[in-house]
Amino acid sequence: MAISFPNEWVSTKLGIVVEILDSMRIPVNNSERSARIEGKLAGELFPYYGATGEVGKIDGYIFNEELVALGEDGVPFFDHLKNKAYLLTGKTWVNNHAHVLKGWPNGLNNRFLLHYLNQFDYQGYVNGGTRLKLTQANMRKIPVPLPPLAEQKVIADKLEILLAQVKTIKAHLECIPDILKTFRQSVLTAAISGSLTEEWRELNKQSLSMWKHGILGDFVEKPTYGSSAKSQPEGLVPVLRMGNLQDGKIDWTNLAYTSDPEEIKKYKLSAGDVLFNRTNSPELVGKTSIFRGEREAVYAGYLIRIICKENLNPEFLNYILNSQDARDYCYQVKSDGVSQSNVNAQKIKAYRISLPTMREQIEIVCRIEEFFAFADSINEKTSAALKRVNSLTQSILAKAFRGELSADWRVANPELIRGDNSAKALLEKIQAQREAIERQPKPKRSAIKRKTGSHMSKQIIKVVEALKQAEGALSGQQLLAAAGYPADSSTEQLEQFFLDIRYALAIEKSIVKLERGDDSQDWFALA
């Protein structure tokens, strides 16, 4: 699919406008990193990065500049809500699960590149089944719209402001479900304390003294345990299990079944039965839901059925048992086993409750349902807003790389997008610099022989030894030859060469990479 962008921009490929520093990456396994950081101070450690970001610390660094890391494998390439690239700043170490890129000096803004890679559609550029991979060859082919250099910075600056605002809005929205959860619990607390219907009692000439106090066992029939028979994926009647009790209601998904007539007869539920989860993890044991007769069903052994007597409204009981007070009680009386806790029927019967008149119970239930319906509507609106915010990020990025965010800037700054400042001139400059590097003459073989001996053309040696024999700094190309690698080195030989450099730089620290002004080639010398 062709990229749409302003006439003042030009189209190019990623491999042309970035330096690829993958040869500098060094993977270090967890056990080795743990050994290396043991006993060291925080100030002696540096971030260690992987496919999607920082994955730990290490006692050294490979890079010390602003760079862009783009996941190579294990990255959610097709999830538009998740980033595929991230920014590296300062002293960092990167393993072999992320490509390391640097925008061409004075040619491509790193932050512009970062945002572009996070909105790019990688369909057709990654391969693999369950673990997608972006090879370096395919990465080089990624099409890139190249604006003038000044416009790249304008776009990057605007994106950072807008995306920060979106991030803030998203963070606020994501807090709302927790706020609503607290709100629901406050409603239930008010309900069981009587404060929710305080004004109602005054209008109806009733008082809190009319409430009965006792234990749950005083107001319910004898609680019964569910079926211990093994349920089946298919059958006549669903068997409700602990996973089907959600937020006080029955979740009718992920059902198991039984076809046993005896089991169905013995454990068949009736509308108004309250189901209590007697065995679960410590934080979930005691969760409760009400069966409203939606369809025929029975209940499993990890549940207790509670049938209310005539003076207890089952909907009211359901809300009581889902209150924070009841949850705290269950946590206090639970018996703990291996990874699971249990609250038996005797303990749930002993739970102390205060029971208003049936009229007030019905009023309390109505008011709780009104408040909960309000909370549900807020939650639905929040979910819809979150979807819009998530799509807004991609919309902003798409506008940026169609040139829409900087349209007014181009009109106001024509001198920064024309002539020598144009994108066309910028790309020509980058290509000329690349060609100059490729044309750079290699050292004469005779000179290398004088420095390194007559067997150099036949014998490959370590880069440290090559630098010692050269008695001076060498460029990457010169070092390749000085170490004895042939001009037509195979992929395996080049990989061996780069591994040797990485080891000498980062592990042995026996050589250093030199800064050579505007020279775009890497130069190396003995440390």
C-alpha positions in Angstrom: 0.0 0.0 0.0 1.5 3.3 -1.1 2.3 5.9 1.6 0.4 9.2 1.1 2.5 12.3 2.1 3.1 15.9 1.0 4.8 16.8 -2.3 7.7 18.3 -0.3 8.6 14.9 1.2 10.4 12.0 -0.6 10.0 8.3 -0.3 13.0 6.1 0.7 13.8 2.8 2.5 14.7 2.4 6.1 18.1 0.8 5.3 19.2 4.0 3.5 18.4 6.5 6.2 19.6 4.7 9.4 22.8 3.2 10.7 22.1 -0.4 11.8 24.2 -1.2 14.9 23.0 -4.8 15.3 26.6 -6.1 15.2 27.3 -4.3 18.5 24.5 -6.2 20.4 25.6 -8.8 23.0 23.1 -11.2 24.6 23.8 -12.2 28.2 21.7 -14.9 29.9 20.0 -14.3 33.2 22.4 -16.4 35.3 25.4 -14.6 34.0 23.8 -11.2 34.5 22.8 -12.1 38.1 26.4 -13.1 38.8 27.8 -9.9 37.3 25.5 -7.6 39.2 25.7 -9.4 42.6 27.0 -7.1 45.3 27.3 -4.0 43.1 25.7 -0.6 43.8 22.8 0.8 41.8 25.1 3.4 40.4 27.4 0.7 38.9 24.6 -0.9 36.9 23.0 0.0 33.6 19.7 -1.0 31.9 19.7 -4.2 29.9 17.2 -4.1 27.0 15.3 -6.8 25.0 12.6 -7.0 22.4 10.1 -4.6 24.0 12.0 -2.7 26.6 14.2 -3.0 29.7 14.4 -6.5 31.0 17.0 -6.1 33.8 20.3 -4.6 34.8 24.0 -5.3 33.9 27.3 -4.0 35.1 28.4 -2.5 31.7 27.1 -0.8 28.6 27.5 -1.0 24.9 25.9 2.2 23.7 26.0 5.7 25.1 23.9 7.8 22.8 20.3 8.4 21.7 19.2 5.4 19.6 16.0 3.6 18.5 15.5 -0.1 19.4 13.0 -2.0 17.2 11.9 -5.4 18.3 13.3 -8.3 16.2 11.2 -11.2 17.6 8.7 -11.8 20.3 7.0 -8.4 19.5 3.2 -7.8 19.0 3.8 -6.5 15.5 0.1 -6.7 14.6 -1.3 -5.2 17.8 -1.8 -1.5 16.9 -2.2 -0.6 20.6 1.3 -1.8 21.6 4.7 -0.3 20.7 7.2 -2.1 18.6 10.0 0.4 19.0 11.4 2.4 22.0 14.0 5.1 22.6 17.4 4.3 24.1 19.2 7.2 25.9 22.5 7.3 27.8 24.5 4.2 28.7 22.6 1.0 27.6 23.1 -2.6 26.8 20.9 -4.4 24.2 20.5 -8.1 23.5 19.9 -9.8 20.2 16.1 -9.5 20.4 16.0 -5.9 19.3 17.4 -4.2 16.2 19.5 -1.1 17.2 19.0 1.9 14.8 20.4 5.4 14.6 18.9 8.0 12.3 21.5 9.0 9.8 23.4 12.0 11.3 21.8 15.2 10.3 19.5 13.2 8.1 16.8 11.4 10.2 15.5 12.5 13.6 15.5 9.6 16.0 12.2 10.6 17.6 10.5 10.9 14.2 11.8 7.5 13.4 10.6 6.0 16.7 7.0 7.2 16.2 7.0 6.1 12.6 8.0 2.6 13.5 5.3 2.4 16.1 2.5 3.1 13.6 3.9 1.2 10.7 1.9 -1.8 9.4 4.3 -4.7 9.5 2.1 -7.0 7.5 4.3 -8.6 4.8 7.5 -7.6 6.6 7.6 -10.1 9.5 7.4 -13.9 9.3 7.0 -16.8 11.6 4.1 -18.6 13.4 3.6 -18.0 17.1 6.7 -15.9 17.4 6.9 -13.3 14.7 10.4 -12.2 13.5 11.5 -9.1 11.6 14.8 -9.9 9.8 17.3 -7.3 9.2 16.9 -7.8 5.4 13.1 -7.1 5.6 13.7 -4.2 8.0 15.9 -2.5 5.5 13.1 -2.6 3.0 10.6 -0.8 5.2 9.3 2.3 3.2 9.9 5.6 5.0 8.5 9.0 4.1 11.3 11.5 4.5 10.4 15.2 5.3 12.9 18.0 5.4 15.1 17.8 8.6 13.5 20.8 10.3 10.0 19.4 9.7 11.0 16.1 11.2 11.7 17.8 14.5 8.4 19.8 14.3 6.5 16.6 13.8 8.4 14.7 16.6 7.8 17.6 19.1 4.1 17.8 18.3 3.6 14.1 18.6 5.3 14.0 22.0 2.9 16.7 23.3 -0.2 15.1 21.8 0.6 11.6 22.8 1.5 12.7 26.3 -2.0 14.2 26.6 -3.6 11.0 25.3 -1.6 9.0 27.8 -2.8 11.2 30.6 -6.4 10.9 29.5 -6.0 7.1 29.2 -4.5 6.8 32.7 -7.5 8.7 34.1 -10.0 6.5 32.3 -8.2 3.3 33.4 -8.6 4.4 37.1 -12.4 4.6 36.8 -13.2 0.9 37.1 -11.4 0.8 40.5 -13.2 3.9 41.6 -16.5 2.3 40.6 -15.6 -0.9 42.6 -15.0 1.3 45.7 -18.3 3.1 45.0 -20.2 -0.2 44.9 -18.7 -1.4 48.2 -19.6 2.0 49.8 -23.2 1.5 48.7 -23.2 -2.0 50.2 -21.7 -0.8 53.4 -24.3 1.9 53.6 -27.0 -0.7 52.9 -26.1 -3.1 55.7 -25.5 -0.3 58.2 -29.0 1.2 57.6 -27.7 4.6 56.4 -28.8 4.0 52.8 -32.5 4.0 53.9 -32.3 6.4 56.8 -34.6 9.0 55.2 -37.0 6.2 54.0 -37.5 5.0 57.5 -38.4 8.5 58.7 -41.0 8.9 55.9 -42.4 5.4 56.7 -42.4 5.9 60.4 -39.9 3.0 61.0 -36.7 3.0 63.0 -33.4 1.2 63.1 -34.5 -0.5 66.3 -36.9 -2.6 64.3 -34.0 -4.4 62.7 -33.4 -8.0 63.9 -29.9 -9.1 64.9 -28.5 -12.6 64.8 -26.5 -15.0 62.8 -27.2 -16.0 59.2 -28.2 -19.5 60.4 -31.2 -18.0 62.1 -32.7 -16.7 58.8 -31.9 -19.5 56.3 -32.5 -23.2 55.8 -29.7 -25.6 56.4 -27.0 -24.8 53.7 -26.2 -27.7 51.4 -23.1 -28.7 49.4 -23.2 -29.3 45.7 -22.5 -32.3 43.5 -19.1 -34.0 43.7 -19.7 -36.0 40.5 -17.4 -35.2 37.6 -19.2 -33.0 35.0 -18.8 -33.2 31.2 -18.2 -30.8 28.4 -21.7 -31.7 27.0 -24.9 -32.8 28.6 -28.5 -32.0 29.4 -28.2 -29.6 32.3 -25.4 -27.1 33.1 -23.4 -27.5 36.3 -22.6 -24.2 37.9 -19.0 -24.0 39.2 -17.0 -21.4 41.1 -15.9 -19.7 37.8 -19.6 -19.1 37.0 -20.1 -16.8 40.1 -19.1 -13.3 39.0 -20.0 -10.0 40.6 -23.1 -11.3 42.3 -24.5 -12.8 39.1 -24.3 -16.1 37.2 -22.0 -16.1 34.3 -23.4 -18.5 31.8 -20.2 -18.9 29.7 -17.7 -21.7 30.1 -20.2 -24.2 31.3 -19.9 -27.9 32.2 -22.8 -30.3 32.1 -24.4 -33.4 33.6 -27.0 -35.9 32.2 -27.4 -38.0 35.4 -31.1 -37.9 36.4 -30.3 -38.5 40.0 -27.8 -35.7 40.1 -30.2 -33.3 38.4 -33.0 -34.2 40.8 -30.9 -33.8 43.9 -29.0 -30.6 43.0 -31.5 -28.8 40.9 -31.6 -25.1 41.7 -34.7 -22.9 42.2 -35.0 -19.2 41.6 -33.8 -17.2 44.6 -31.1 -19.8 45.6 -28.0 -18.0 46.8 -24.7 -19.8 45.8 -21.7 -19.3 48.1 -18.2 -20.3 46.9 -16.7 -22.3 49.8 -13.3 -23.2 48.3 -11.1 -20.9 46.2 -7.9 -18.8 46.5 -7.7 -16.7 49.7 -8.9 -13.5 48.0 -11.8 -15.2 46.2 -13.2 -17.6 48.7 -16.7 -16.6 49.7 -17.8 -14.9 46.5 -21.5 -15.1 46.1 -24.1 -15.0 43.3 -27.9 -15.4 43.1 -29.6 -17.9 40.8 -32.7 -16.2 39.3 -34.0 -19.2 37.4 -32.6 -18.1 34.0 -32.4 -21.8 32.9 -32.4 -25.2 34.5 -29.1 -25.8 36.4 -27.4 -27.7 39.2 -24.4 -26.7 41.3 -21.0 -28.3 41.9 -19.3 -29.4 45.1 -17.2 -26.3 45.7 -20.4 -24.3 46.1 -22.9 -24.1 49.0 -26.6 -23.5 48.3 -28.3 -21.1 50.7 -32.2 -21.0 50.8 -33.7 -18.0 52.6 -36.5 -18.3 55.1 -39.6 -16.1 54.6 -38.3 -13.1 56.5 -35.0 -12.8 54.4 -35.1 -11.5 50.8 -32.6 -13.6 48.7 -31.5 -10.5 46.7 -30.8 -8.7 50.0 -28.8 -11.7 51.2 -26.8 -11.7 48.0 -25.8 -8.1 48.4 -24.9 -8.7 52.1 -22.6 -11.6 51.3 -20.9 -9.5 48.6 -20.2 -6.6 51.0 -16.7 -5.8 52.3 -17.9 -6.8 55.8 -18.7 -10.3 54.7 -15.5 -10.6 52.6 -13.5 -9.6 55.7 -15.4 -12.2 57.7 -14.6 -15.0 55.2 -10.9 -14.0 55.2 -10.8 -14.2 59.0 -12.5 -17.6 59.4 -11.1 -19.4 56.3 -9.1 -22.5 56.6 -6.0 -22.5 54.5 -4.7 -25.4 52.4 -2.2 -25.7 49.6 -2.9 -22.6 47.5 -6.6 -22.8 48.4 -8.8 -21.6 51.3 -12.1 -23.0 52.6 -15.1 -21.6 54.5 -17.5 -24.4 55.4 -21.3 -24.2 56.0 -21.0 -23.9 59.8 -18.8 -20.8 59.5 -21.0 -19.1 57.0 -24.1 -19.8 59.2 -22.2 -18.1 62.1 -21.8 -14.8 60.2 -23.6 -12.1 62.1 -26.2 -10.0 60.3 -28.7 -7.3 61.0 -32.0 -7.8 59.2 -34.5 -5.0 58.5 -38.2 -5.6 57.8 -39.1 -7.2 54.5 -40.4 -3.8 53.3 -37.1 -2.1 54.0 -35.1 -5.1 52.5 -37.0 -4.6 49.3 -36.4 -0.8 49.4 -32.6 -1.4 50.0 -32.4 -3.8 47.1 -34.1 -1.3 44.8 -31.7 1.5 45.9 -28.7 -0.7 45.5 -29.8 -1.7 42.0 -30.3 1.9 41.0 -26.8 2.9 42.2 -25.3 -0.2 40.6 -27.1 0.5 37.3 -25.6 4.0 37.4 -22.1 2.6 38.0 -22.7 0.1 35.1 -23.6 2.9 32.8 -20.4 4.9 33.8 -18.4 1.7 33.2 -19.8 1.2 29.7 -19.1 4.9 28.8 -15.6 4.5 30.2 -15.0 1.4 28.0 -16.3 3.2 25.0 -14.1 6.2 25.8 -11.0 4.0 26.2 -11.6 2.5 22.8 -11.8 6.0 21.3 -8.6 7.0 23.1 -6.8 3.9 21.9 -7.8 4.6 18.3 -6.9 8.3 18.8 -3.3 7.4 19.2 -3.1 5.7 15.8 -5.2 8.5 14.3 -2.7 11.1 15.5 0.3 9.1 14.2 -1.4 8.5 10.9 -2.0 12.3 10.5 1.6 13.0 11.5 3.0 10.8 8.7 0.6 12.1 6.1 2.0 15.5 6.9 -1.2 16.9 8.3 0.2 17.8 11.7 2.8 20.1 10.1 0.8 21.5 7.2 0.5 25.0 8.8 4.2 24.9 9.7 5.2 24.2 6.0 3.1 27.2 4.9 4.8 29.5 7.5 8.3 28.2 6.8 8.8 27.7 3.0 12.6 28.5 3.3 13.1 25.4 5.5 11.6 22.9 3.0 13.1 24.1 -0.3 16.4 24.2 -2.0 19.3 22.9 0.1 16.8 22.3 3.0 14.5 20.2 0.9 13.8 16.5 1.5 15.2 15.7 -1.9 18.5 17.5 -1.2 18.6 15.7 2.2 18.2 12.3 0.7 20.8 13.0 -2.0 23.3 14.1 0.8 22.7 10.9 2.7 23.1 8.8 -0.4 26.3 10.6 -1.3 27.8 10.1 2.2 27.0 6.3 1.9 28.6 6.1 -1.5 31.7 7.9 -0.2 32.0 5.3 2.6 31.7 2.5 0.2 34.4 4.0 -2.1 36.8 4.5 0.7 40.0 2.7 -0.3 41.1 -0.3 1.6 44.6 -0.5 3.1 47.2 -1.9 0.7 48.0 -5.5 1.4 51.8 -4.8 1.4 51.3 -2.2 4.1 49.4 -4.7 6.2 52.0 -7.4 5.7 54.7 -5.1 6.9 52.6 -4.5 10.1 51.2 -8.0 10.6 53.5 -10.5 9.0 53.5 -12.5 5.8 50.9 -15.1 6.9 48.1 -12.5 7.4 46.4 -13.3 4.1 46.0 -16.9 5.2 45.5 -16.7 8.9 42.6 -15.1 10.8 43.6 -13.5 14.1 41.8 -11.7 16.9 41.0 -8.1 16.4 43.0 -7.2 19.5 46.1 -8.8 18.0 45.5 -7.1 14.7 45.4 -3.7 16.4 48.5 -4.5 18.4 50.4 -5.3 15.1 49.0 -2.3 13.3 50.3 0.0 16.1 47.5 2.5 15.5 43.7 3.0 15.0 42.0 1.2 12.2 38.6 1.7 10.5 36.2 -1.2 10.5 37.1 -2.1 7.0 40.9 -1.8 7.7 40.5 -4.0 10.8 38.6 -6.6 8.9 41.5 -6.9 6.5 44.2 -6.6 9.2 42.6 -9.5 11.1 43.0 -11.7 8.0 39.5 -11.8 6.7 39.3 -12.0 2.9 37.7 -9.2 0.9 34.9 -11.6 -0.1 34.2 -12.8 3.4 31.2 -15.1 3.8 28.3 -14.3 6.1 29.6 -16.7 8.7 33.1 -15.0 8.6 31.6 -11.5 9.0 29.5 -12.7 11.9 32.7 -14.1 13.5 34.4 -10.8 13.0 31.6 -8.8 14.6 31.3 -11.2 17.5 35.1 -10.7 18.1 34.7 -6.9 18.1 31.7 -7.1 20.5 33.6 -9.3 22.9 36.7 -7.1 22.8 34.6 -3.9 23.3 32.1 -5.0 26.0 33.5 -8.0 27.8 37.3 -7.8 27.7 37.2 -4.0 27.2 40.5 -4.4 25.4 39.6 -2.1 22.5 37.6 1.1 22.2 35.5 2.7 19.5 36.8 6.2 18.5 34.9 9.4 17.7 36.2 10.7 14.4 34.2 13.9 13.8 32.0 13.7 10.7 33.5 10.3 9.6 30.6 7.9 9.5 32.8 4.8 9.8 33.6 3.2 13.1 37.2 3.4 14.1 38.9 1.1 16.7 42.0 1.3 18.8 43.5 -0.5 21.7 42.0 0.5 25.1 
